[in-house]
Amino acid sequence: MPLCCWVAALAGCGPSADIHLFQPGLAGRQRDLRLTSEQVYWTTGNGAERILAEFPLPGAATGRPMYLLYLRWPAGARELTAAGESAAGVRGFLIQTRDRYAGKASVVAGKVVVSGTSQSGKAPRRLDVELTCEDGTRVVGHLLAWRDDYYLSCFETHRRPADVQALSHPTAASDAEG
């Protein structure tokens, strides 16, 4: 099967990421959004896997990011819970990059199921997410990410280093105990 057919079969007919974002603290149209994106990336290294989904304005699948969802979890884990400071779970944040509600909310609860285990540069990762952030925002949907070590490295070290560093390494607590 040609690569384009395999990708289409894996991804379906929709975008790489499709989430429902419910922000109970906001009013109007921003309270309940459906966001889609083709800008979803994953990488692995230092005992952790990471994913970044960049969501443009509602209704678009590409473009300047309005929302960023960044998640990190212990390498090899496939079914995870998000429990704030839990070293064994998924950690992350959601950022609205601009507008009057711009800001960051840390993921404090929820679950993530990861599919796809190949380390190949062309292998995707699919995440089914049900997350709750510290401000009550809920993120529910799926992400299909393509490996891009360089893009994630730039995000982590140049675009949002303080936000990423605020998340302790997901295996740091278990390493310290051992």
C-alpha positions, 0 to 999 in steps of 0.5 A: 500500500502506498504511504499516502493510502496508509496515512489516510487509512490511519488518520481517517478523513479528518485532521490530525488533531480533533479536540473539544475544549470546554472552558467553564470559566469563560463566556460566549463562544470561547466557553465551548470550542472544537479545535482541529489541527494538522500541526501535531508533533512527538519526540522521545528522549531522556526517558520521556515521550513528548507531544505538542499540538498547535491549534489555530483559530477555531475552524482552521486546521493550520495557521498561527497557533492560538492554543498549545497543548504540550504533554510529557509522560514516561517513555513506553507508557501507554495508558496514563493518568494525569494527577498533577505532580505524579511522576508516573503519569502524564504532565502538561499544560494548555496555553492560549497564546493571545487574545484577552484570555491568554494564559497557561493552565496546567493539566491536573487530572484525566487520562491518556491512551497512547497508540503506536510504539515504533521509534521510526521517524515516520511512525505516528503516535495517537493519543486519546485524551480526556484531561482537566486543567487547573482552571477547570478547562476540559480537553477531550479528543484525539491527537495524531502526531508525527515525529519531529525531534527538532521542532519539539527541541526548539519549542522546549528550549527556545519558544517556551523553555520556562513553561516546559522547565516548570514541569519536572521530568516525569521520571525524576521522582522515581529516579530519586527514590531508587 
